[in-house]
Amino acid sequence: MAKLSINNLSFFYKEKEILKNASLTLDEGTITGLIAPNGTGKTTFIKLIINLLTSKQGEILIDGRKYKENREKYLKSIFFLPSSENLYIHLTVMEHLQYVKKIWGSSADLSGIIRELRMGDYQNKKIKTLSLGMKQHLLIALYAASGASVLLLDEPMNSLDPTSVKLVSNFLKRLKNEGKTILFSSHNLVNLAEVCDKAIYIKEKQFSVFHSQEIDLQETYNDFYEEEIE
Ligand SMILES: Nc1ncnc2c1ncn2[C@@H]1O[C@H](COP(=O)(O)OP(=O)(O)OP(=O)(O)O)[C@@H](O)[C@H]1O
């Protein structure tokens, strides 16, 4: 059974239609890139998965179950934090990790995560004293701290230097090898090509899925959105 199944999903904001009968499955132990131009619906799709938006049509299933069947179980199997702006400025790095670990009821090894993402020097510092890149490291660390099986990331490599991009890529691959289902939206197709098994393009309100090793992500992007580029 697929970890996450999207069946005939349709969604409108007032007049604007974002998805129309879109279907997709994501398996355990995979990283999938979510690709589309600005304003197409990537964030909206993520919000639909976490049930933040009402009045959708179609089904979203995690482990074959809908949100309504067991809300707590459904939500605890997902982790999504939109950006480092959502962190609490008066709490430390470690306090954030402990908080997420407790709420999600995970058995994550926080010291191991801190070591792996090289956050030791600032683990006891408050968020208000951190650089953007440090906050981005914490954001990614929180995904692992949650222990959730479905990880939804919106531009996770933003503001990371090339060394950190490599570090985070390896970190995500490690989580994938543990069986996590990772959906990762980004405009940086080079970073996506490095970590993704599959790429999903949102085109004409539907999902087009490719094995990322079998295509050139940028060429496919150009072919798909030619009118928007010209
Ligand atoms: N709350 C809302 N009410 C009405 N329209 C919205 C709302 N949120 C987003 N939209 C519209 O829905 C469309 C998709 O927005 P969304 O944020 O999902 O795009 P995106 O693909 O994530 O874009 P980006 O790459 O710029 O982050 C846009 O046209 C946007 O203006």
PDBQT file of the ligand as one rigid body, heavy atoms in Angstrom, charges set to zero:
ROOT
HETATM    1  N1  LIG A 301      -5.597  31.932   1.036  1.00  0.00    +0.000 N 
HETATM    2  C1  LIG A 301      -5.682  32.146  -0.269  1.00  0.00    +0.000 A 
HETATM    3  N2  LIG A 301      -6.787  32.697  -0.810  1.00  0.00    +0.000 NA
HETATM    4  C2  LIG A 301      -6.906  32.893  -2.138  1.00  0.00    +0.000 A 
HETATM    5  N3  LIG A 301      -5.946  32.573  -3.039  1.00  0.00    +0.000 NA
HETATM    6  C3  LIG A 301      -4.812  32.020  -2.550  1.00  0.00    +0.000 A 
HETATM    7  C4  LIG A 301      -4.627  31.779  -1.148  1.00  0.00    +0.000 A 
HETATM    8  N4  LIG A 301      -3.380  31.214  -0.984  1.00  0.00    +0.000 NA
HETATM    9  C5  LIG A 301      -2.847  31.103  -2.215  1.00  0.00    +0.000 A 
HETATM   10  N5  LIG A 301      -3.696  31.592  -3.151  1.00  0.00    +0.000 N 
HETATM   11  C6  LIG A 301      -3.461  31.616  -4.601  1.00  0.00    +0.000 C 
HETATM   12  O1  LIG A 301      -3.345  30.278  -5.040  1.00  0.00    +0.000 OA
HETATM   13  C7  LIG A 301      -2.318  30.153  -6.026  1.00  0.00    +0.000 C 
HETATM   14  C8  LIG A 301      -1.317  29.101  -5.573  1.00  0.00    +0.000 C 
HETATM   15  O2  LIG A 301      -0.607  29.573  -4.438  1.00  0.00    +0.000 OA
HETATM   16  P1  LIG A 301       0.526  28.698  -3.708  1.00  0.00    +0.000 P 
HETATM   17  O3  LIG A 301       1.057  29.506  -2.571  1.00  0.00    +0.000 OA
HETATM   18  O4  LIG A 301      -0.022  27.357  -3.421  1.00  0.00    +0.000 OA
HETATM   19  O5  LIG A 301       1.603  28.585  -4.884  1.00  0.00    +0.000 OA
HETATM   20  P2  LIG A 301       3.090  28.015  -4.880  1.00  0.00    +0.000 P 
HETATM   21  O6  LIG A 301       3.188  27.099  -6.068  1.00  0.00    +0.000 OA
HETATM   22  O7  LIG A 301       3.430  27.460  -3.556  1.00  0.00    +0.000 OA
HETATM   23  O8  LIG A 301       3.918  29.338  -5.168  1.00  0.00    +0.000 OA
HETATM   24  P3  LIG A 301       5.429  29.809  -4.769  1.00  0.00    +0.000 P 
HETATM   25  O9  LIG A 301       6.355  29.036  -5.638  1.00  0.00    +0.000 OA
HETATM   26  O10 LIG A 301       5.389  31.263  -5.142  1.00  0.00    +0.000 OA
HETATM   27  O11 LIG A 301       5.600  29.580  -3.293  1.00  0.00    +0.000 OA
HETATM   28  C9  LIG A 301      -1.755  31.569  -6.203  1.00  0.00    +0.000 C 
HETATM   29  O12 LIG A 301      -2.368  32.147  -7.342  1.00  0.00    +0.000 OA
HETATM   30  C10 LIG A 301      -2.153  32.285  -4.948  1.00  0.00    +0.000 C 
HETATM   31  O13 LIG A 301      -2.371  33.659  -5.184  1.00  0.00    +0.000 OA
ENDROOT
TORSDOF 0
